[in-house]
Amino acid sequence: MNQKKVDVKIVFGENNNLEMYSSDMNSSRKATGSYTISNNNKIAINCKWPDDNRIAFSMNGRLSQKKDFVDGGWVAGDNLSGGFYLAKSALK
């Protein structure tokens, strides 16, 4: 199994909007999307990279009790999928 690690930064904004930046992409480019958090700490993120030919993707996971990390799975419309782990950090 070929695993690839990619560092991402997600900025959660107002009205459930978000921006995602990837170490795999030019730092000036960002994915945009939305998120929802349910009462039982499940989080759903839906994003799309700015290129029209890019496929939208979804990330579904669960916040830890301390709300300092999220882990779960992702799936893209082009039949790719995998797992993720996001740790909370302060913006610099």
N, C-alpha and C positions, 0 to 999 in steps of 0.2 A: 504494500500500500504506500503510495507516494503522498506524504504529508507536507504541507507548506504552511509556514508561520508568517503571518502578515500583521504588522502593528497598525492599529487604527485608533483614531481619536473621534469620539462622538460628542457633539455639543447639543445638549437638549435645550430647546428654546421654548418660547411661549406658544400657546395654543397647540400643544402636542407636535410641534414641528422640530426637526432635527437636521443637523449637517454632519456628514461623516467624511473624514479625511483618511487616506490610506498611505502607508509607506511604500506601497506598490505603485502608486500613481504620483504624478507631478503634484507637489504640495499646493499649488494654486487651484487644483481641481477638487471638487467635492461632490459627494452624493447628497441628494436631498430627499427628505421623506417625512414620515410621521411615526409616532409611537403611541401605544396605549399601555397603561399599567392597571391590572385588575386588583380587586380587593385582596386576593390571595397571592399577591406579589408576582404574578405572571406578567411578563412584558412581551409585547409584539412590536417589532420594528419593520417597516416597509420602506425600501429605498430604491433609487435609480441613479445611476451615474449620468453625467450630463450628455454624453453622446447619444444620439438618437438610435444608434445601432446596438447599444448596450441593453442587456436584459435586466428587468427589475428583479429584486431579490427580497426575501423575507427572513427575519431572524426571530425565533421564538425561544424564550428561556424563562428562568425564574431568578428574581432578586434574592440574595442571601438575607437572613434575618437582620443583619446589621446594615443592609443596603450598601455594602462595599464591593460587591461583585455580582455579575450575572453570568450564568452558563446555560448553554442550550444548543440548539441546532439551527442551521440555515439551509435555505433551498433557493435556487435560482430558476427562472423560467426555462433555461436551456438544459434542464435535467442534471445540473450540478448540485451537490449538497455536501454538508460537512458539519463539524461542531465548532463552537466558539466559547471563549472565556474572556470576559471583559472585567478588568479591575478598575475601581474608582481611583482617580487621581486628581489633584488640583491643577487647574490651568496655569500655565506660566506665561 
